[in-house]
Each structure stands twice: as structure tokens, then as C-alpha cells.
Amino acid sequence: MQAFIVEAQNKPGEFARHTQMLADRGINLYAVCLALGNRGGAAFLVSDETAARSALTDGGIGFREVSAIALELEDRPGTAAAASRRLADAGVNIELFAPFMSRDGKKATVVVGVDKLDVARKAVSDLVTDWTPAEAWKSAAKVTA
């Protein structure tokens, strides 16, 4: 799973321009994390990574890709802190953290973008799940249908 991190000017319409380019190619956004400040930015998890790569490139939007893994955490305070500490202790930099709704009320799933995928997998191997954002959308559709 790849996440796309875009840095841009923090001004009105910039995020809309980026998301419109993805929408024009029929790419569904599974998760978006916005970063604000003097520079703007966003991290996207998308339905079609190849199409997103093409859309951003064709649109002249600078981006970088970050490998991401899904972790299943206990749905209680401190579990994100403990997992991130384990990654830090292994020398892994977290570049994005996208939480998703709990599937059973006891577990929460987060997607973590990291700079060292293999090291991260080893550091938190007991938490890694094969869950994908697409599964969350399918599950949500069943609940709301």
C-alpha cells in the first residue's frame, strides 16, 4: 500500500485543485490527512495508486510516495503512543498516521506511512494486519445500506 504526500502552497483552492485532478480520473479517496501551516499539504490513500501517480504527474503536482502498513490496535488510550514508540525505537520515521473506525468496538485500525517498511514490519509485527482502506469502505457500505 502506498500513500501519496503532496506539499503545496497553503492558499484557498489548492486542496480542491489536487482532489479534482484525482476525481477527474475516477480515483476514490479512502483517506486524506491535511497538514497546515506556512506550507500546506495532504496525504492521500486512494483506490487506484497507478492512476493517482499519473494524475498528479500529469497535473504538475509534486508528490512523494510513502510505503504504508495497516496496524490493528486495541481501541483504548495509549495504544497509538506505544506503537509509535516502538517504531521510533527501531529508527522508523512516521510520515503519516491515518486512523479508521473500529471494526468491532475493541480494535481500531490505523494506516501508518513509514520510511523503512521492512524495519517497521519487524518492530510492530504483532500489530500488522492485511486490512486495506478499501475494506473499510465496503464494510461501511454494508452498514449504511
N, C-alpha and C positions, 0 to 999 in steps of 0.2 A: 504494500500500500504506500502510495506517495502522497505527500501534501505539497501544495504549491504556495510559496510565500512570495508575496508581491509587496514591494516598497514603492511608495508614491508620494506625491505632494499631498499634504493634509488640507484639502480645499473642497468646497461643495462640488458634487458631481463626479469626483474621481472614482469613488467606490461604485457608483452607478455605471460609469463607463466600463469598468472591469467586469462587473457582473453581467452587463448587457452583451458584451462580447462572448461570454460563455453561454448565455441564454440563446443567442443567435445561432449557435452551433448545436443547440438541443442538449446542453450539458446541465444536469441537475446538480445543485449544490447540496451535499449531505451535511456539511458543517462549515461555518465561517467564523473565524476568530478575528476581531478587529483590534488593531493596535493604534493608539492615537498619540499625539504629541506634536512636536515640531515637524516630524515626518509622519505620514500616515502609512498604513499597511494593512494587509489582510492575509490570512492563511485559509486556503480552501481545501476541503476534501470533496472530491467530485465523483460523478457516476462514470465518467469516461476520461481517464488520465491522458490517453493519446490525443483525444480531441481537445482537451484543455490545453495541453502543451502547444498544439498547433494554433489554437485560437489566441492564446496570449502572445505567442511569437509573431503571428500574422498581424496582430494589433499593435505591435511595437511596445508591448508592456514587458518590462524587465521582471524576471522572476527567478526563483531558485527552487529546486525540488529538495525535499527533505524526506528521508525514509521514515515511516511511521509504523508503530506497533500498537495493537489494542491490548489493554490490561483490564482484568476484571478485579475490582477492589470491593472489599466489604463496604457497604453503604453506611458509614459512620465516620465521625470526625477523626482526623489523623491518618487515614489510610493513604491519601494523596501525598501527605508530608513524608510518610515512611517510604513510599515507593520512590519519590523524588530524591530522598536522601540516599537510598541505595544506588540510584543511578549516578548521583553526584560522587559518591564514594568510589564508584567504578570509573570515574573520569568521563562520564557521558554528559554532554550538554543537551538540555531540553530546549527545543526551538518552538514547540507549540504544545498546548495541552487542551484537548477538546473533550469535555465531558458529555456523556449521553445519559438518557434517562435509565433508571434502574429497570431491569427486566423482571425481577421477581420481588422487589421490595427489600431484598437482603444484599444484593450485589449491584454495583454501579460499573459501567464500562467507560473507560477513557481511552482516547487515541492520543498517543504521545509521539511527537516528531523529534527525532534524535539525530545526533551527528555520527554516532558509532552504533549502527544497528546490531551487529553481532555481539558487541560488548554489552549492549543494553539487554538483549535477549538472555544472555547468561546471567546478568545481575538481577533480573527480575523474572527468571524462568518460571517460577511457581505462579506468577500472575498473568503471564501471556496467554491470550485466547485467540482463536482464529476468527472471532467475530469481525464483521465489517460494517461500516455505516449503512450499506445497502440493506442489511438485515434489520436495522433499526427502523428504516422506512417501511419495510414490508410488515414488520410487527405492528407499527403504529397504524398502518392502513387497515389491518385486521381488527384492531381495537376500535377505530373510528367508523368502520364500515357498517 
